Amino acid sequence: MSYIDDSLPVDQILCGDNLELIKHLPDCSIQLVITSPPYFQQRDYGGGMGNETDVNDYIGTLISLFRECVRVVREDGSIVFNIGDKYQDSNLLLVPYRFALAATATDLVRLVNEITWVKKNPTPRQFTRRLVSSTEPFFHFAKSDQYFYNPKAFLAETRETQHSNKRENTNIGQRYFDLIEESDLSKDEKSLARIELAEVIQEVKRGKTKSFRMKIRGIHAPPFGGQMGGRTLQLKNKGFTIIRIHGNKLKRDVIETPVAAVKGNKHPAIYPVELVEEFLHLLTPPNSIVLDPFMGSGSTAVACKNLDRYYIGYDINPDYCKYAQQRVSDVPDEKQYKLKGM
């Protein structure tokens, strides 16, 4: 039985300068750092960060913290930063991408993905010379190729049973039988094509396969560019190829949620707990330790408590710390305080 290292302030929100607090964490002790720093010249968060007069100074401050985040993250861990953009003199500064380029320029990490948060209910504004901003990027960085990754759990939906996927349509794939007969395939090739076509039709009717497509030499064009891949070789050697479609939902780099509204919230910019939970599903196993160096309203801590992860949070504003602590305390705690396999 392995208990939490007493040197780690797990399930605590500490008030103070995050650049000083993070120095107390040991190397390679955190599975995931996920955070949303104060945006450049957007709001007064009650601290110095975000109030810089020059965007390069803002990026420089962020990179100083980012280097510490890289230090404390495990080799199989990840870092996720959400950065907002800023207009200055009617010019979009592209602050998030300046940060992402500066982060990768450290040569400490690789940028795995930019995940776009699409806000279903952006702030209603009526601009006459530009469109309303309704997206923000989340940048996923990793220290090595060994980062924990569970895409099946990302934006997961209830799986339909095979029974519910069954199809009774007796005309499934029948047009391909006609095309086989019309083709210039040899007698043996046509015979094999009919056998494999009948097999895949039965798979669809039983619900094992959602759908399929068939390509026949001389009837359908080969893949664009003539690449000699497996399907191109099948067309050449067998006279046909069958493409099974299993219906697995593509894991796109987009998360769509409404902007969060929490009663009594004292923080001017709160991101949804559901948003954080998707990254926890994707990038952490249960009982992992997650750090948010800009805890703010406490969304990361709430998400961790919901999903049996441990959190460490920092914020320089005492009011935000107090509010976040109260918000987390309202979440039922069913977690056992021990770590497995850490």
Backbone torsions as a table, in degrees:
resi	resn	phi	psi	omega
1	MET	NA	127.9	-176.8
2	SER	-115.9	121.4	-179.3
3	TYR	-97.8	166.6	-179.1
4	ILE	-63.9	139.4	174.7
5	ASP	-61.9	123.0	-177.5
6	ASP	-62.9	-17.4	-179.2
7	SER	-77.6	-13.0	-179.4
8	LEU	-97.2	126.7	-178.9
9	PRO	-80.9	60.9	-175.2
10	VAL	-68.6	148.4	-178.3
11	ASP	55.2	39.9	176.2
12	GLN	-130.7	147.3	172.1
13	ILE	-115.0	113.4	-174.1
14	LEU	-101.8	137.4	-178.6
15	CYS	-97.2	122.6	179.6
16	GLY	159.4	-173.9	179.7
17	ASP	-73.3	118.0	-175.1
18	ASN	-63.7	-31.1	-179.2
19	LEU	-68.1	-27.7	175.3
20	GLU	-83.7	-41.4	-177.5
21	LEU	-65.8	-39.5	-175.7
22	ILE	-67.5	-22.8	179.3
23	LYS	-66.3	-16.1	178.4
24	HIS	-83.9	-9.6	179.3
25	LEU	-84.2	139.2	178.2
26	PRO	-70.5	159.9	175.3
27	ASP	-59.1	145.6	171.0
28	CYS	52.2	44.4	-177.9
29	SER	-110.7	-6.8	-173.2
30	ILE	-119.0	134.3	178.0
31	GLN	-77.6	-42.1	-176.7
32	LEU	-143.1	131.5	165.5
33	VAL	-104.8	121.9	175.9
34	ILE	-134.0	128.8	-173.3
35	THR	-159.6	163.1	175.7
36	SER	-133.1	95.5	-178.0
37	PRO	-65.9	161.3	172.5
38	PRO	-54.4	134.0	-178.9
39	TYR	-74.8	152.4	-176.6
40	PHE	-65.2	118.0	175.2
41	GLN	50.2	40.4	179.5
42	GLN	-104.8	-48.0	-176.2
43	ARG	-144.4	161.7	173.5
44	ASP	-94.3	109.3	-177.9
45	TYR	-93.0	4.6	180.0
46	GLY	85.1	16.8	178.5
47	GLY	-147.9	-179.9	-176.1
48	GLY	-77.6	-32.1	-175.1
49	MET	-61.5	131.1	179.6
50	GLY	96.1	-14.0	-178.7
51	ASN	-97.9	9.3	178.6
52	GLU	-60.0	149.4	179.7
53	THR	-84.2	-21.0	-178.7
54	ASP	-120.7	134.2	-176.3
55	VAL	-63.8	-30.7	179.1
56	ASN	-68.0	-33.6	175.3
57	ASP	-66.3	-39.5	177.4
58	TYR	-60.7	-48.5	179.2
59	ILE	-61.5	-40.8	-179.9
60	GLY	-61.8	-40.8	177.2
61	THR	-63.6	-42.3	178.5
62	LEU	-62.1	-41.5	-177.5
63	ILE	-67.2	-33.7	175.9
64	SER	-59.7	-43.5	177.0
65	LEU	-70.1	-39.5	-178.0
66	PHE	-59.1	-40.2	178.9
67	ARG	-60.4	-39.2	177.6
68	GLU	-68.2	-36.5	177.2
69	CYS	-61.8	-41.1	177.8
70	VAL	-62.6	-40.9	-179.5
71	ARG	-60.7	-43.1	-173.4
72	VAL	-84.8	-13.0	-178.5
73	VAL	-80.1	141.1	178.2
74	ARG	-66.1	163.3	178.7
75	GLU	-64.3	-27.5	177.5
76	ASP	-99.9	17.9	-177.6
77	GLY	-98.8	-177.1	-177.3
78	SER	-142.5	162.1	175.1
79	ILE	-128.7	129.5	179.2
80	VAL	-125.6	121.2	178.3
81	PHE	-117.9	132.1	172.9
82	ASN	-107.6	117.3	-177.8
83	ILE	-121.2	133.8	176.9
84	GLY	-92.7	159.3	-178.5
85	ASP	-97.2	177.4	-174.3
86	LYS	-151.7	134.1	169.6
87	TYR	-91.3	137.2	175.8
88	GLN	-137.8	120.4	-174.8
89	ASP	54.0	44.6	179.1
90	SER	64.8	19.4	-179.0
91	ASN	-120.3	125.8	178.7
92	LEU	-75.3	122.9	-171.6
93	LEU	-80.3	-17.5	-175.8
94	LEU	58.4	44.2	-178.2
95	VAL	-58.1	-44.6	-178.6
96	PRO	-57.7	-39.1	-175.4
97	TYR	-78.7	-29.0	171.6
98	ARG	-62.3	-42.2	178.8
99	PHE	-65.1	-45.6	-177.7
100	ALA	-60.7	-40.9	178.4
101	LEU	-66.3	-41.3	178.8
102	ALA	-65.6	-37.3	-180.0
103	ALA	-66.0	-43.9	179.6
104	THR	-72.2	-26.0	178.9
105	ALA	-68.8	-14.5	175.8
106	THR	-69.3	-18.1	-176.4
107	ASP	63.4	19.5	178.3
108	LEU	-96.3	-18.1	-173.9
109	VAL	-142.9	168.4	167.3
110	ARG	-119.1	145.7	178.9
111	LEU	-87.4	111.1	-174.9
112	VAL	-81.3	-47.0	-176.9
113	ASN	-153.0	153.1	160.4
114	GLU	-107.0	112.5	178.8
115	ILE	-98.1	126.0	-175.5
116	THR	-94.6	123.8	173.0
117	TRP	-87.9	116.0	176.5
118	VAL	-97.9	116.8	-178.7
119	LYS	-84.5	117.5	-179.1
120	LYS	-70.8	-22.3	-179.0
121	ASN	-132.4	65.9	-179.8
122	PRO	-62.6	160.1	179.4
123	THR	-57.6	123.3	-176.6
124	PRO	-71.8	109.7	178.3
125	ARG	-132.3	152.9	-179.5
126	GLN	-116.6	88.5	176.0
127	PHE	-87.0	144.9	179.6
128	THR	-98.4	-17.4	-175.8
129	ARG	-124.7	9.9	173.7
130	ARG	-161.3	165.5	-178.1
131	LEU	-87.6	159.1	179.0
132	VAL	-72.9	129.1	177.0
133	SER	-72.2	128.2	-178.3
134	SER	-134.3	15.2	178.7
135	THR	-135.9	155.7	172.5
136	GLU	-143.0	146.6	179.7
137	PRO	-91.3	144.5	167.5
138	PHE	-115.8	120.4	-178.7
139	PHE	-97.0	125.6	178.3
140	HIS	-101.9	115.3	178.0
141	PHE	-110.2	152.1	175.5
142	ALA	-138.2	149.1	179.4
143	LYS	-80.2	-30.0	-176.3
144	SER	-148.2	175.7	177.6
145	ASP	-77.5	-1.5	-176.1
146	GLN	-93.3	11.9	-174.9
147	TYR	-60.9	141.0	177.4
148	PHE	-62.6	136.0	-176.8
149	TYR	-150.7	125.1	-178.3
150	ASN	-132.3	72.4	-175.2
151	PRO	-62.4	-25.4	178.7
152	LYS	-62.8	-28.6	-178.3
153	ALA	-86.6	-10.5	-178.3
154	PHE	-79.4	124.5	-178.4
155	LEU	49.9	41.7	-177.7
156	ALA	-71.7	144.8	176.9
157	GLU	-122.9	161.4	176.9
158	THR	-61.3	126.1	-178.1
159	ARG	-78.0	136.5	175.7
160	GLU	-74.7	147.2	177.6
161	THR	-75.7	158.9	177.7
162	GLN	-59.6	-34.3	-178.8
163	HIS	-62.2	-42.4	-178.1
164	SER	-70.9	-17.7	179.8
165	ASN	-89.8	-4.4	-177.9
166	LYS	-63.3	144.8	179.1
167	ARG	-124.9	129.7	-176.8
168	GLU	-97.3	-2.5	-177.8
169	ASN	-60.4	119.2	-176.8
170	THR	-80.7	-6.4	-178.4
171	ASN	-96.7	6.9	-178.4
172	ILE	-58.5	122.4	173.7
173	GLY	73.1	3.1	-175.7
174	GLN	-62.8	-31.7	-178.1
175	ARG	-64.1	-27.2	179.7
176	TYR	-69.2	-31.3	175.8
177	PHE	-61.1	-41.6	179.1
178	ASP	-65.2	-40.5	-179.7
179	LEU	-67.3	-34.3	176.3
180	ILE	-60.3	-44.3	-179.5
181	GLU	-65.8	-33.8	-178.7
182	GLU	-78.2	-15.9	-174.5
183	SER	-76.1	171.2	177.6
184	ASP	-98.9	23.4	176.3
185	LEU	-64.5	154.6	175.9
186	SER	-70.0	169.4	179.9
187	LYS	-59.6	-44.5	-179.4
188	ASP	-67.0	-38.9	179.1
189	GLU	-64.3	-40.6	178.5
190	LYS	-64.5	-40.1	-179.9
191	SER	-62.5	-45.8	179.6
192	LEU	-65.3	-38.9	-179.7
193	ALA	-62.9	-42.3	179.4
194	ARG	-64.8	-39.1	-179.5
195	ILE	-64.8	-48.6	-177.6
196	GLU	-70.1	-32.3	176.2
197	LEU	-65.6	-43.0	178.7
198	ALA	-62.4	-38.5	-180.0
199	GLU	-64.2	-44.9	-177.2
200	VAL	-71.8	-29.9	175.1
201	ILE	-62.6	-40.9	178.3
202	GLN	-66.4	-35.7	176.5
203	GLU	-60.3	-41.7	179.6
204	VAL	-67.2	-42.7	-179.0
205	LYS	-65.0	-33.2	178.9
206	ARG	-81.5	-10.4	-179.1
207	GLY	88.7	3.3	179.2
208	LYS	-69.9	-36.3	177.3
209	THR	-123.1	137.5	-177.2
210	LYS	-72.4	-43.7	-178.4
211	SER	-162.7	-178.4	177.9
212	PHE	-161.0	165.0	171.7
213	ARG	-133.3	149.5	178.9
214	MET	-125.1	134.4	174.5
215	LYS	-115.4	134.2	-175.5
216	ILE	-121.9	132.9	-178.7
217	ARG	-59.9	131.2	-179.3
218	GLY	88.0	-18.0	178.2
219	ILE	-102.3	-46.3	-178.7
220	HIS	-109.8	147.6	179.1
221	ALA	-71.9	145.6	175.6
222	PRO	-68.3	166.6	178.9
223	PRO	-52.7	144.7	-177.4
224	PHE	-56.8	132.8	177.2
225	GLY	91.5	-11.8	176.8
226	GLY	70.7	25.9	179.8
227	GLN	-60.8	137.0	-178.0
228	MET	-88.1	60.5	175.2
229	GLY	-82.5	-175.2	-177.6
230	GLY	-59.3	-42.3	-177.7
231	ARG	-71.0	-35.9	176.7
232	THR	-63.8	-41.1	178.4
233	LEU	-66.3	-37.6	177.1
234	GLN	-63.3	-41.8	177.2
235	LEU	-59.8	-40.6	-177.9
236	LYS	-72.1	-44.6	-171.3
237	ASN	-89.6	-36.8	-178.2
238	LYS	-99.6	-25.2	-177.4
239	GLY	97.6	-6.4	-179.1
240	PHE	-160.8	164.6	172.0
241	THR	-146.4	145.0	-179.8
242	ILE	-116.3	127.5	-178.8
243	ILE	-106.9	109.9	178.6
244	ARG	-83.1	136.3	179.1
245	ILE	-114.4	111.2	-173.5
246	HIS	-88.4	-9.0	174.7
247	GLY	80.8	10.7	177.3
248	ASN	-68.6	131.4	-178.2
249	LYS	-68.3	131.9	176.9
250	LEU	-63.1	136.2	177.1
251	LYS	-89.6	90.6	-176.7
252	ARG	-83.6	159.9	-179.1
253	ASP	-86.7	49.6	-178.0
254	VAL	-140.3	136.0	171.6
255	ILE	-124.8	124.9	179.5
256	GLU	-109.9	117.4	176.1
257	THR	-146.7	158.5	171.7
258	PRO	-72.3	157.5	169.8
259	VAL	-66.4	136.7	-173.9
260	ALA	-72.0	144.7	172.7
261	ALA	-132.0	113.2	-177.0
262	VAL	-117.3	126.9	-178.8
263	LYS	-60.5	132.2	178.1
264	GLY	78.2	8.7	-177.5
265	ASN	-64.1	132.1	-179.1
266	LYS	-102.5	-1.9	-176.3
267	HIS	-98.0	137.1	-175.5
268	PRO	-76.5	-11.9	-178.0
269	ALA	-145.2	101.6	-177.1
270	ILE	-113.8	131.0	175.2
271	TYR	-103.2	154.7	-170.0
272	PRO	-66.7	142.6	174.6
273	VAL	-58.3	-39.6	-178.5
274	GLU	-59.5	-32.8	179.1
275	LEU	-65.1	-46.5	178.8
276	VAL	-64.1	-40.1	-177.9
277	GLU	-59.6	-36.0	178.7
278	GLU	-62.9	-39.2	178.0
279	PHE	-71.4	-32.8	176.2
280	LEU	-65.0	-43.1	177.1
281	HIS	-59.9	-43.0	-173.2
282	LEU	-74.5	-38.3	-164.9
283	LEU	-117.8	0.1	-178.1
284	THR	-139.9	142.4	168.0
285	PRO	-83.3	163.8	175.4
286	PRO	-55.2	151.0	179.0
287	ASN	70.9	12.7	175.6
288	SER	-74.8	163.7	175.7
289	ILE	-105.4	128.8	-175.9
290	VAL	-120.4	134.0	179.3
291	LEU	-112.5	133.0	170.8
292	ASP	-124.6	104.3	-177.4
293	PRO	-76.9	-6.8	171.7
294	PHE	-127.5	72.8	-170.2
295	MET	-65.4	-33.6	176.1
296	GLY	55.4	-120.3	-175.2
297	SER	-79.7	-7.6	174.8
298	GLY	96.2	13.6	-178.3
299	SER	-58.4	-40.5	-179.4
300	THR	-64.0	-42.2	180.0
301	ALA	-64.9	-40.8	178.8
302	VAL	-63.5	-44.3	179.1
303	ALA	-61.2	-42.4	179.2
304	CYS	-62.8	-43.0	-179.2
305	LYS	-66.0	-36.0	177.8
306	ASN	-64.6	-33.4	-170.0
307	LEU	-113.2	19.3	176.4
308	ASP	60.6	44.0	168.2
309	ARG	-115.3	156.3	177.0
310	TYR	-96.5	144.0	-177.6
311	TYR	-123.2	154.0	167.7
312	ILE	-132.5	129.0	-177.1
313	GLY	-130.8	145.6	175.5
314	TYR	-125.2	146.3	167.2
315	ASP	-157.9	143.2	-176.1
316	ILE	-84.4	-15.9	-177.1
317	ASN	-94.3	115.6	-177.8
318	PRO	-59.7	-35.4	-180.0
319	ASP	-65.0	-40.9	178.9
320	TYR	-67.2	-40.3	178.8
321	CYS	-60.0	-45.6	-179.1
322	LYS	-63.8	-43.0	179.9
323	TYR	-65.2	-44.9	-179.8
324	ALA	-62.1	-41.3	178.9
325	GLN	-62.3	-41.1	178.5
326	GLN	-66.8	-40.2	-179.7
327	ARG	-63.1	-41.4	179.7
328	VAL	-69.9	-36.9	-178.8
329	SER	-64.8	-20.6	178.9
330	ASP	-79.7	-9.4	179.3
331	VAL	-89.2	127.2	179.0
332	PRO	-57.3	139.3	-178.3
333	ASP	-108.2	108.9	179.2
334	GLU	-113.7	12.0	-173.2
335	LYS	-84.4	140.3	172.8
336	GLN	-87.0	130.1	-175.6
337	TYR	-84.0	72.0	170.6
338	LYS	-153.4	151.8	-179.5
339	LEU	-108.9	141.3	178.7
340	LYS	-113.3	126.8	174.3
341	GLY	70.4	21.4	179.3
342	MET	-86.6	NA	NA
